Amino acid sequence: MELDVQVVRADELSDQTAQTAGLQRFEAVSAARLGSTELWMGLSVLPPGGKTGVHHHGQSETALYILSGVGRWWVGDRLDAKREAHPGDFVFIPPNVVHWEENASHTEPVQMIVARSTQDAIVVNLEDHPFAPHQH
């Protein structure tokens, strides 16, 4: 199959990708959708007041670009070290780093462009993690 330049419109994103409680992931660029061989890219939306379950992304490196909102990532052995990102910021999550995310706002969603170094959006959910936050 010969590949050519392809455009994925905002209303053509797919939610048929790995998900984590509290976060909406939308796939744009992948092997299944466009025939990419090295890259996965999409959009994640964390609703106002939202927080995710504890998870990691396996062997995948993950990079995020914050479009809107203020996101917080909780990391560390006890998931108590906070990282905060604002619109225009980039976030890098190395492979296998356990974390959870929350939206700093109760009125505005966090919208993030996501790129992964693996072809699949690897998500390993850890619902029984001892330091998981309470979901509301």
C-alpha positions, -999 to +999 in steps of 0.1 A: +000+000+000+014+033-010+009+061+015+002+097+008-004+128+029-037+123+048-057+148+068-078+137+098-105+163+106-114+172+141-148+155+138-132+123+125-113+113+156-120+078+169-126+068+206-118+032+196-085+033+216-073+023+250-091+043+278-086+051+314-114+060+338-119+097+340-101+106+307-114+106+271-088+095+245-093+100+208-071+084+181-061+104+150-029+089+136-023+051+139-017+020+118-053+011+120-066+045+108-039+057+085-012+031+080+014+048+101+042+024+112+060+042+140+037+068+154+005+071+174-011+105+179-044+117+193-063+140+216-070+135+253-097+154+272-099+156+310-133+170+319-137+198+345-130+185+380-119+152+365-092+128+376-080+096+361-073+062+375-037+051+381-020+038+350+012+037+329+019+034+292+041+003+291+072+006+269+058+037+252+072+072+256+044+097+258+045+134+250+017+158+255+011+194+244-014+213+265-040+231+243-062+244+271-068+240+308-043+232+336-034+195+341-017+179+371+002+146+371+008+128+403+039+106+403+065+090+427+065+059+448+034+071+468+019+091+438+023+123+459+047+143+437+028+169+416+037+181+381+015+209+367+012+220+330-005+250+315-015+259+279+015+259+256+035+235+279+048+201+269+048+170+292+070+140+288+061+107+304+088+080+302+080+043+297+064+025+326+061+056+348+030+050+370+009+082+374-026+096+376-039+130+363-063+156+374-079+187+361-070+218+382-103+235+372-139+226+379-151+247+350-128+241+320-116+209+304-079+201+299-073+193+262-040+177+252-024+166+220-008+132+226+021+115+207+034+081+215+065+062+204+047+030+200+021+022+173-006+014+198-019+036+226-006+014+254-025+019+286-020-004+316-047+005+342-038-002+378-072+000+396-060-017+427-029+006+432-025+012+469-021+050+464-049+055+439-070+086+444-107+082+452-128+086+420-159+109+422 
